[in-house]
Amino acid sequence: MPAVLSHSDLGDLPADRHLSSAPDPYSVYRRLREIGPVVQMPEVVRSAWASGTGESGKVFVVTRYDETEAALANWAVFSSGPRDPATLVVDPPEHTALRRHLRDGFTPAAVRVLRADVEARARGLLYERAAGDELDLAADYAWDLAGWAICTVVGLPMADRPELTRLYRGGEHRGDPDLKARLKDYLHGFAAERARHPRDDLPSRLTAELGSSLVAGMYTDLFGGGIDNPTSAVGNALLALAEHPAQRRVLQAVAHDLPALTAAVNECIRYDSPIQRIFRFPRRNVALGGKLIPAGSDVLLLLGSANRDERRFEDPDQLDLARPPVHNLSFGHGIHFCLGAPLTRIVMMAALPPLLERFPDYELTGPPERPRRHVERAVLSLPARLG
């Protein structure tokens, strides 16, 4: 039988799946890994860990690297969930068709050309500041750069970027249903306009091939993931670097060494993953980690825990920007590997060096503000004093 978690194993952190907003979810993950690679939630907390989609009523948490990677790779058994062609979280054949339409705009080569422009924008934002100034490194820096980058990639009007960001933050992260509806209405209107008056751009091609209604749903996911992941990754990295001055100096030293900078960025992503968890739903009874999981169960893959697995990484709780490159699961694995992963890395590589070059001694003036009950380990606010 699977190991069963008890209330005491959660300590004083949230007794549900929404650990992303906790100051230190990793201590909970560590206790879960000690219990086993696959842990069944007891009845008393099961509903708080469930997705609402699973059919068996059982909830299993996958805590370690190997088992998480295996589940991600086996999409034929571990389904992403109900088939909804208006989202990007689907299985083949819909998944294959949607990725084919989008892949050219999100390849590493395609987004690599953005780096110089994003870095120029970062330097412009910092040029307006002086030592001693207060700056919210999330709201006024990371969110700005990520919003600029995703609007460029998917062809959303740059003039609408501030309003789109405001609607998304308010609707998705602060739970305002009116703002969420307004963002949805905007994207439906945008897709319909492109269908009526096509241009030589990605949204026009997509609406011609797929129809405006489907494209509007896709753009909800594209804009959300395209602004959330880079913002979360940059915010988490700046928080970690503030807490690890020696690693801050390491990043400064490798800013112009592309392989070393790439490795450092990947280590930041491993250390505090922007995406902490995802659900999968077995189509049939399946064994994983020596446990039998019934078909239709909720299977919660803790990516943040897998990236701290002692069996995979040496000293996993240490931020080590000189760590030899080791594959992590921050963006998933297999056919569902995050489409926007290259964009997130490029935004980080464009955002971190300019800040450390101009204000190497920035200091945080308060804790980060994180949204409650969200899949992302997102950062809405990160107040700092520039030094």
C-alpha positions in Angstrom: 0.0 0.0 0.0 1.2 3.6 -0.6 2.6 5.5 2.2 -0.1 7.8 3.7 0.7 11.3 4.8 -0.6 12.6 8.1 -1.3 16.2 9.3 1.8 16.3 11.3 4.0 15.8 8.2 2.9 19.2 6.9 4.1 21.1 9.9 2.8 24.7 10.0 2.7 25.1 6.2 -0.6 25.0 4.2 -2.2 21.6 4.5 -3.1 21.5 0.8 -1.5 21.5 -2.6 -1.0 25.3 -2.7 2.5 25.4 -1.3 3.8 27.8 -4.0 3.1 30.9 -1.9 4.7 29.5 1.2 8.0 31.1 2.3 9.6 27.7 2.3 7.7 24.9 0.6 11.0 22.9 0.3 11.0 21.8 3.9 7.6 20.2 3.3 8.9 18.6 0.1 11.8 17.2 2.0 9.5 15.5 4.5 7.4 14.1 1.7 10.5 12.7 -0.1 11.5 11.0 3.2 8.1 9.3 3.4 8.4 7.9 -0.1 8.5 8.6 -3.8 4.7 8.2 -4.1 2.5 9.3 -1.2 -1.2 8.9 -0.8 -3.2 11.7 0.8 -5.4 10.7 3.7 -9.1 11.3 3.7 -8.8 14.2 6.2 -6.8 16.4 3.8 -7.6 14.7 0.4 -10.0 17.3 -0.8 -7.5 20.0 -0.2 -5.0 18.3 -2.4 -7.4 17.2 -5.2 -7.6 18.9 -8.6 -11.4 18.5 -9.0 -10.9 16.5 -12.2 -9.9 13.1 -11.0 -12.6 10.4 -10.9 -11.4 7.9 -8.4 -11.4 10.2 -5.4 -7.8 9.2 -4.5 -4.9 11.7 -4.5 -1.3 10.7 -4.9 1.7 13.0 -4.6 4.9 12.2 -6.5 7.9 13.6 -4.6 11.2 12.4 -6.2 13.0 13.1 -9.5 13.0 9.7 -11.2 9.3 8.9 -10.6 8.3 12.5 -11.6 10.3 12.2 -14.8 8.8 8.8 -15.6 5.2 10.1 -15.2 5.9 13.1 -17.4 7.4 10.9 -20.1 4.5 8.5 -20.1 1.7 10.7 -21.5 -0.1 7.7 -22.9 -0.9 6.6 -19.3 -0.6 9.8 -17.3 -3.0 12.1 -19.1 -3.0 15.8 -18.9 -6.7 15.8 -18.3 -10.0 16.5 -20.2 -9.5 17.2 -23.9 -10.1 20.9 -24.3 -8.7 22.2 -27.6 -9.0 25.8 -26.4 -6.1 25.2 -24.0 -2.5 24.1 -24.5 -2.8 21.4 -21.8 -4.0 18.5 -24.0 -2.7 15.2 -25.1 -2.1 13.9 -28.7 -3.5 14.2 -31.3 -4.7 17.7 -30.3 -1.5 18.5 -28.6 0.6 17.6 -31.6 -1.5 19.8 -33.9 -1.4 22.8 -31.6 2.4 22.6 -31.0 2.9 22.4 -34.7 1.1 25.7 -35.2 3.1 27.4 -32.4 6.5 25.8 -32.3 8.3 28.1 -34.8 7.7 31.2 -32.7 9.0 29.6 -29.5 12.1 27.8 -30.6 15.4 28.7 -28.9 16.6 30.3 -32.2 13.4 32.3 -32.6 13.4 33.8 -29.1 17.2 34.2 -29.0 17.0 37.3 -31.2 14.9 38.9 -28.5 17.7 39.0 -26.0 19.4 42.1 -27.2 16.1 44.0 -27.3 14.9 42.8 -23.9 18.3 43.7 -22.4 18.2 47.1 -24.0 14.8 47.7 -22.4 16.2 46.5 -19.0 19.0 49.0 -19.3 16.6 51.7 -20.2 14.5 51.0 -17.1 17.6 51.0 -14.9 19.1 54.1 -16.5 16.2 56.1 -15.0 17.2 55.0 -11.5 20.0 56.1 -9.2 21.7 54.5 -6.2 19.5 54.7 -3.2 16.3 54.7 -5.2 13.4 52.3 -4.3 12.4 49.9 -7.1 10.0 47.0 -7.1 12.1 44.4 -8.9 9.0 42.4 -9.7 6.2 44.8 -10.5 8.3 47.5 -12.1 11.1 45.4 -13.6 10.4 41.7 -14.2 6.8 42.1 -15.1 7.6 44.9 -17.5 10.3 42.9 -19.3 8.3 39.6 -19.5 5.2 41.4 -20.7 7.2 43.2 -23.4 8.8 39.9 -24.5 5.6 37.8 -24.7 3.7 40.5 -26.6 6.5 40.6 -29.1 6.5 36.9 -29.6 2.7 36.3 -30.0 1.9 39.6 -31.8 -0.2 41.3 -29.2 -0.3 45.1 -29.5 2.6 46.6 -27.5 0.4 49.7 -26.6 -2.0 47.4 -24.8 0.7 45.6 -22.8 0.3 47.6 -19.5 -3.4 47.0 -19.5 -3.1 43.4 -20.4 -0.7 42.9 -17.5 -3.0 44.7 -15.1 -5.9 42.6 -16.1 -4.0 39.4 -15.8 -2.4 40.2 -12.5 -5.7 41.3 -11.0 -7.8 38.4 -12.5 -5.4 35.5 -12.2 -3.4 36.4 -9.1 -5.7 38.6 -7.1 -8.9 36.7 -8.0 -10.9 39.5 -9.4 -13.5 37.8 -11.7 -14.3 41.1 -13.5 -10.7 41.7 -14.5 -10.4 38.0 -15.6 -13.6 38.4 -17.8 -12.3 41.6 -19.3 -9.0 39.9 -20.3 -11.0 37.1 -21.9 -13.2 39.6 -23.7 -10.1 41.5 -25.0 -8.5 38.3 -26.4 -11.7 37.2 -28.1 -12.0 40.7 -29.6 -8.4 40.7 -30.7 -8.7 37.3 -32.4 -11.9 38.2 -34.1 -10.3 41.4 -35.4 -7.4 39.5 -36.8 -9.8 37.1 -38.5 -11.6 40.0 -40.2 -8.5 42.0 -41.0 -5.5 39.6 -41.3 -2.0 40.9 -41.2 1.4 39.2 -41.8 1.7 38.0 -38.2 1.3 35.0 -36.0 -2.2 35.7 -34.7 -3.6 36.2 -38.2 -2.1 33.0 -39.4 -3.5 31.1 -36.4 -7.0 32.5 -36.8 -7.0 31.6 -40.5 -5.9 28.0 -39.6 -7.8 27.4 -36.4 -10.6 30.0 -36.0 -10.8 33.0 -33.8 -12.6 31.3 -30.8 -9.9 28.6 -30.5 -7.1 31.2 -30.9 -8.6 33.4 -28.1 -8.5 30.4 -25.7 -4.9 29.6 -26.8 -3.8 33.2 -26.3 -5.2 33.1 -22.7 -2.7 30.3 -22.0 0.1 31.9 -24.1 -0.1 35.3 -22.5 -0.5 33.9 -19.0 2.4 31.4 -19.2 4.5 33.8 -21.3 4.4 36.5 -18.6 4.1 34.4 -15.5 7.0 32.0 -16.0 9.7 34.6 -16.9 8.4 37.0 -14.2 8.4 34.3 -11.5 11.9 33.0 -12.6 13.4 36.5 -12.6 11.8 37.4 -9.2 12.8 34.2 -7.6 16.3 34.5 -8.9 16.7 38.1 -7.6 15.3 37.0 -4.2 17.8 34.1 -4.1 20.7 36.3 -5.1 19.9 38.8 -2.5 20.1 36.0 0.1 23.3 34.6 -1.3 25.8 37.4 -1.9 28.6 35.1 -3.0 26.4 33.6 -5.7 25.5 37.1 -6.8 29.2 37.8 -7.4 29.5 34.5 -9.4 26.7 35.6 -11.7 28.4 39.0 -12.2 31.6 37.2 -13.2 29.9 35.1 -15.8 27.6 37.7 -17.3 29.5 37.7 -20.6 30.3 34.0 -20.8 27.2 32.5 -22.6 27.7 28.8 -21.5 28.4 29.8 -17.9 25.5 32.3 -17.8 23.1 29.7 -19.3 24.2 27.2 -16.6 23.8 29.8 -13.8 20.3 30.7 -15.1 19.3 27.0 -15.1 20.6 26.6 -11.6 18.4 29.6 -10.4 15.4 27.9 -12.1 16.2 24.6 -10.4 16.7 26.1 -7.0 13.3 27.9 -6.9 11.2 26.7 -9.8 8.6 29.0 -11.3 6.2 26.0 -11.8 6.0 24.0 -8.6 3.5 21.3 -9.5 1.3 19.8 -12.2 -1.5 17.2 -12.2 -1.7 14.0 -14.2 -4.6 11.5 -14.4 -3.9 7.8 -15.1 -6.0 6.3 -17.8 -5.5 2.8 -16.2 -4.2 1.3 -13.0 -0.4 1.9 -13.0 2.6 1.1 -10.8 4.9 4.0 -10.0 7.6 4.1 -7.4 6.6 0.6 -6.3 3.0 1.7 -5.6 -0.3 0.9 -7.4 -2.2 4.0 -8.5 -5.8 3.4 -9.6 -7.1 4.8 -12.9 -8.7 8.2 -12.6 -6.7 9.2 -9.5 -5.3 12.7 -9.0 -1.5 12.4 -9.4 0.2 15.6 -8.2 3.8 15.8 -9.6 5.8 18.1 -7.4 8.4 19.6 -9.8 9.8 21.8 -7.1 10.4 18.7 -4.9 12.0 16.7 -7.8 14.4 19.6 -8.4 15.6 19.3 -4.7 15.9 15.5 -4.7 19.0 14.4 -2.9 19.2 11.3 -5.1 19.6 13.5 -8.2 21.5 16.6 -7.1 24.4 17.0 -4.7 23.6 19.5 -1.9 20.2 20.3 -3.6 19.2 22.9 -1.0 22.3 25.0 -1.9 22.2 27.6 -4.7 25.4 26.9 -6.7 25.7 28.8 -9.9 28.9 27.0 -10.8 27.1 23.6 -10.5 27.8 21.4 -13.5 24.8 21.3 -15.8 22.3 18.7 -14.7 18.8 18.4 -16.3 16.0 19.6 -14.1 12.2 19.3 -14.4 11.3 23.0 -13.9 9.6 23.1 -17.3 8.4 19.5 -17.4 9.7 16.7 -19.6 8.7 14.8 -22.7 6.1 16.0 -25.2 4.6 18.5 -22.7 7.9 20.2 -22.1 7.0 23.9 -21.6 6.7 25.7 -24.9 7.9 28.9 -23.3 11.0 27.6 -21.6 13.4 29.2 -24.1 11.6 32.5 -23.6 11.9 32.3 -19.8 15.6 31.7 -20.1 16.2 34.5 -22.5 14.3 37.0 -20.3 16.4 35.9 -17.3 19.7 36.2 -19.3 18.6 39.7 -20.4 17.3 40.9 -17.0 19.8 39.7 -14.4 23.2 40.9 -15.8 22.2 44.6 -16.3 20.8 44.9 -12.8 23.9 43.4 -11.2 26.1 45.5 -13.4 24.5 48.8 -12.5 23.2 48.1 -9.0 25.3 45.1 -7.7 24.5 45.9 -4.0 20.7 46.1 -4.2 19.0 45.2 -1.0 15.5 43.9 -0.4 13.4 46.1 1.8 10.6 43.7 2.5 9.4 40.1 1.8 8.1 39.1 -1.6 4.4 39.3 -2.2 3.2 36.0 -3.7 -0.3 35.1 -4.9 -2.3 32.7 -2.8 -3.4 29.3 -4.1 -1.7 29.3 -7.4 0.4 26.8 -9.4 3.1 29.3 -10.0 5.7 30.3 -7.4 5.0 33.8 -8.7 6.3 37.1 -7.4 3.9 40.0 -7.6 6.1 42.4 -5.6 9.7 42.5 -4.6 10.6 45.9 -3.0 14.3 46.8 -3.1 16.7 49.7 -2.5 19.2 50.1 -5.3 22.8 50.2 -4.2 
